[in-house]
Amino acid sequence: MYDEFGKLLKQYREGQHLTQEQLAGKLERHIGKAPSKGTISKWEHGDRRPSEETVEALEEILFGEISTILLRAARYRVGLEPRQPPHSEIDFVTAQSRKEHFGHMADIAKALLSGNLSNVTTKSIKTGDKFDIFEYFFWEGGAGQGITGRQLSDMLERNIESLSEQPDDAYDLDCFLHHLVTEYPEVKSKGFNKFAEENPYELIDILRLLTRRKTFKGACPVCKDWW
């Protein structure tokens, strides 16, 4: 019944090198619940479609924005064009400024992943001491080694401090945090540093997504007047 949606979902999931289990984990962080592998298989076979809210989350995960590609394929927005910015009448100069601002926000997310933190995979095991062990690659395609959650949080903390200590970038980091906590309430509830300490892999996963994004949600002191 939803063959087009299923084919596109599988195509874009595999294009992001995500397993069905990994996609389910990302959905849980977006909408608070994770579908089973069997449910995702039914979606990809076109036997069933998820809710409109879930399809929006899938677009955020796979495209970095809500483009309505999957929404239309799932027959939620048939005949509609991709969603436009809140103010389509924004002049070219302002639009360019916003694009550059968002690009800089993505650069900050990338800087927070310094030390090849983007090369941490989702594989983890429990040791006798109950530490989470993640597989870490020094470079893409290189051999992996184990790294603990504590080591990840320490690396994140050093990257945060490094950005904070640069006077020219201090305000930009503040802007980045405005956007981040708007989109991820769980980061706001704990505080950025506490979230990095307690949920290092989850934060790394968020930052990886943000480095690929073309837009950021919410407004910060710099872009608050551009909407």
C-alpha positions in Angstrom: 0.0 0.0 0.0 2.9 2.4 0.8 5.5 0.9 -1.6 7.0 4.2 -2.6 7.5 5.3 1.0 9.0 2.0 1.9 11.5 2.0 -1.0 12.6 5.6 -0.2 12.9 4.9 3.5 15.2 1.9 2.9 17.2 3.8 0.3 17.9 6.8 2.5 18.5 4.7 5.6 21.1 2.6 3.8 22.5 5.8 2.3 23.2 7.0 5.8 24.8 3.6 6.6 22.2 3.0 9.4 20.9 -0.4 10.4 17.2 -0.7 11.3 18.2 -0.9 15.0 20.3 2.3 14.8 17.4 4.1 13.1 15.1 3.0 15.9 17.5 4.4 18.4 17.6 7.7 16.7 13.8 7.8 16.5 13.7 7.2 20.3 15.8 10.3 20.9 13.6 12.3 18.6 10.1 11.2 19.6 10.6 9.4 22.9 9.8 5.9 21.6 11.6 3.3 19.5 9.9 1.1 17.0 10.9 -2.5 16.8 13.0 -3.9 13.9 9.9 -5.7 12.7 7.9 -2.5 12.6 10.6 -0.8 10.5 10.7 -3.8 8.2 7.0 -3.4 7.6 7.5 0.3 6.8 10.2 -0.6 4.3 8.1 -3.3 2.7 5.3 -0.8 2.3 2.9 -2.8 4.4 2.4 0.0 6.9 3.2 3.7 7.4 4.2 5.4 10.6 2.4 8.4 12.1 2.9 11.8 10.6 5.0 12.9 13.6 7.3 9.8 13.1 7.7 10.5 9.4 8.7 14.1 10.2 11.3 12.7 12.7 12.6 10.4 9.9 13.1 13.3 7.6 15.0 15.2 10.3 17.2 12.2 10.9 17.9 11.3 7.3 17.9 14.7 5.6 18.6 17.1 8.4 15.4 19.0 7.7 11.7 18.4 7.0 11.7 18.3 3.2 8.3 16.4 2.8 9.9 13.8 0.5 8.9 11.0 2.8 5.8 12.7 4.0 4.4 12.9 0.5 5.4 9.3 -0.2 3.5 8.2 2.9 0.5 10.2 1.5 0.4 12.8 4.3 1.1 15.8 2.1 0.2 14.7 -1.4 0.5 17.5 -3.9 2.2 19.9 -1.5 5.6 21.5 -2.2 8.4 21.2 0.3 7.9 23.4 3.4 9.1 27.0 2.9 11.0 29.1 5.5 8.7 30.9 8.0 9.2 34.2 6.1 9.6 33.6 2.4 9.8 37.3 1.8 13.1 37.6 3.6 15.5 39.5 1.3 18.5 37.9 -0.3 21.1 39.6 2.0 19.3 38.4 5.2 18.9 34.9 3.7 22.6 34.7 2.9 23.5 36.0 6.4 21.3 33.3 8.0 22.9 30.6 5.7 26.4 31.7 6.8 25.3 31.8 10.5 23.9 28.3 10.3 27.1 27.2 8.5 29.1 28.6 11.4 26.9 26.8 13.9 27.7 23.5 12.0 31.4 24.4 12.2 31.1 24.7 16.0 29.4 21.3 16.2 32.3 19.9 14.1 34.9 21.6 16.4 33.2 19.9 19.4 33.9 16.6 17.7 37.7 17.3 17.5 39.9 14.4 18.2 38.0 12.2 15.8 35.0 11.8 18.1 32.8 11.5 15.1 34.5 8.1 14.5 33.0 6.5 17.6 30.5 3.8 16.7 27.4 2.5 18.4 29.0 -0.8 19.4 29.2 -1.2 23.1 29.7 -3.9 25.7 29.4 -4.1 29.5 32.5 -4.9 31.4 32.7 -6.3 34.9 33.0 -2.8 36.2 29.9 -1.8 34.3 31.6 0.7 32.1 30.2 1.3 28.6 32.9 0.5 26.1 32.6 2.1 22.6 34.6 1.3 19.5 36.7 4.2 18.5 38.6 4.8 15.2 41.5 7.2 15.0 40.7 7.8 11.3 38.0 6.6 8.9 38.8 3.1 7.7 41.4 2.6 10.5 41.5 -0.1 13.1 39.2 0.4 16.1 40.0 0.3 19.7 37.9 0.4 22.9 37.2 3.7 24.6 35.1 4.2 27.8 32.2 6.5 28.2 34.3 8.4 30.8 37.0 8.9 28.2 34.5 10.2 25.7 33.1 12.7 28.2 36.6 13.9 29.1 37.4 14.5 25.4 34.1 16.4 25.0 34.9 18.5 28.0 38.3 19.4 26.6 36.8 20.5 23.3 34.2 22.6 25.1 36.9 24.3 27.2 39.0 24.9 24.1 36.1 26.7 22.4 35.2 28.6 25.5 38.7 29.9 26.0 38.8 31.5 22.5 37.4 35.1 23.0 36.3 35.5 19.4 34.3 32.3 19.5 32.8 32.5 23.1 29.7 34.3 22.0 29.3 32.0 19.0 29.3 29.0 21.4 26.6 30.7 23.4 24.6 31.1 20.1 25.1 27.4 19.3 23.8 26.4 22.8 20.7 28.5 22.2 19.9 26.5 19.1 20.9 23.2 20.6 18.7 23.4 23.7 15.7 24.5 21.6 15.9 21.4 19.5 16.9 19.0 22.3 15.0 19.6 25.5 16.9 16.7 27.2 20.1 18.7 26.9 18.5 21.8 28.4 17.0 19.8 31.3 20.4 18.5 32.4 22.6 21.4 31.1 25.1 21.0 28.3 28.1 20.0 30.4 26.2 17.6 32.6 24.7 16.0 29.5 28.2 15.6 28.0 29.3 13.9 31.2 26.4 11.5 31.6 25.4 10.9 27.9 28.6 11.4 25.9 27.7 9.1 23.0 24.2 10.6 22.7 25.7 14.1 22.5 28.3 12.9 19.9 25.4 11.5 17.8 23.6 14.8 18.0 26.7 16.8 17.0 27.3 14.5 14.1 23.8 15.2 12.8 24.2 18.9 13.3 27.4 19.1 11.3 25.4 17.9 8.3 22.5 20.2 8.8 21.5 23.2 6.7 19.2 24.7 9.3 19.0 25.0 13.1 15.8 25.3 15.1 15.0 28.2 17.4 16.8 31.6 17.5 19.9 32.9 19.2 21.1 36.4 20.1 22.5 36.8 16.5 19.6 35.5 14.4 16.6 36.3 16.6 15.6 39.2 14.3 15.9 37.2 11.0 12.6 35.3 11.4 
